[in-house]
Amino acid sequence: MAAPLYIAEASPAKIRGALVSINVLMITGGQFLSYLVNLAFTQVPGTWRWMLGVAGIPAAVQAVLVIFLPESPRWLFRQGRLEEAIAILEKIYSDSPEQVEEEIKELQVSVDAELEQKKLLTASKLYDLLVSRQIRLALRAGVGLQIFQQLVGINTVMYYSPSIVELAGFASHQTALLLSMLVAGMNAVGTIAGIILIDRIGRRKLAMTSLLGVIVALCLLSVAFHLTAADSPSVSNKSVSQHIDLICPNLLNISRSSWTCVSCLQAGCGFCAAKNDPMLPGSCLNLKQATQAYCEDSTRLWFTKGCPSHYGWLALAGLALYIAAFSPGMGPVPWAVNSEIYSLQYRGICGGIAATANWVSNLIVAQTFLSLTQAIGTSMTFFSFGIITIIALVFTYKYVPETKGLSFAEVESIWEKEAHLGIGNSHQGASVEPLILNGQKDQI
């Protein structure tokens, strides 16, 4: 929560979006590096202990370096430490003294308005959030973006990419992990593209373009997994007829004439593919470790999450398209927008509410993904994400303003105009007109 707010308040308006996006790049780049580190530690004793322990090193380095960061000039101005705030602004706008003067004037207007408002308000900030239409409008846009960032399924892809690769019909855990590394790498590269684009084409357009791409990718994933399930090889236990103790218990009690690999996995068993061609009929066996060893010792592939298919590559293509569409837009845009759209007085609490909404949504989606794939199937799960993404696109079009190149005061005036004058959709980033607030004309 604090990082994007701090970066936004300490950045020039013309490159604020790019600098906030760098924070997202560090997160996605860190995810890619974590895959590399985890892959290395899979070959040493105490695997998970090393994975957790090494993660403390960058945290310790960051804790030391953050001591040397200056305070946000906006926070200093609000605390009355004007000389310190001006000194930091002069460093930020070292080549533009005029911009320093403009920032000082805007900060003074914002702080004066806040102090005047405090004289009139007797309730808590949380109460103000409920009664102020201006704040509610900003929260609707900010919290909505953060919620939809998670509900379109990004962290199911990042957290469960090895499982998704296996669901697409790739049996090797090592192959799944390596392909997941590629997904994490694409996410980092896509974030770099977002840094370049966010201050060029704007937050709103970038988010909407991103969501359109995500819709196409989710449709492709849904179709791919539907085809994968329909393409599943049939079950034949002739090759293990002498090892009846290995056969899936559920298969012994019913007719297996129509069983396929998908039926086998749904019954809680594993599928041992045919030796020379995984698409030929294979064996449905129990999930004991000895059974897996028997299958692999016979140079046959062992499937427990997905089934062999001719269409596994289509699922990988959908996964790649999803990351390519999401990472430049819906990855950085919600954080950039939330660092810009709230007034100074409520920026901390509103940013905290939005960040909390993001992580709660993340928890819900991450905890329900695998259960959904078991309950309604992988294809319908991704189709459901596609429906949510369409809703997110409509929401972004209707409620999210364009903040590219605007100062904080200009962004505030967008909400003031909509709240006080009742304008339906002033979200195109057009010129901002002077407003009459508290009996005074505020020329932005």
CORKAWO-V625504 format. One record per run of one state. SS is the DSSP state (a for helix, b for strand, c for the rest). FROM is the first residue (numbers start at 1). LEN is the number of residues. If there is no record, write none. Layout:
SS,FROM,LEN
SS,FROM,LEN
This chain:
c,1,1
a,2,8
c,10,3
a,13,29
c,42,5
a,47,22
c,69,4
a,73,6
c,79,3
a,82,11
c,93,4
a,97,24
c,121,4
a,125,7
c,132,1
a,133,19
c,152,2
a,154,14
c,168,5
a,173,26
c,199,4
a,203,28
c,231,3
b,234,2
c,236,2
a,238,3
c,241,3
a,244,3
b,247,1
c,248,1
a,249,4
c,253,7
b,260,1
a,261,6
c,267,3
b,270,3
c,273,9
b,282,4
c,286,3
a,289,9
c,298,4
b,302,2
c,304,8
a,312,20
c,332,1
a,333,6
c,339,5
a,344,33
c,377,1
a,378,22
c,400,8
a,408,14
c,422,13
b,435,3
c,438,2
b,440,3
c,443,2
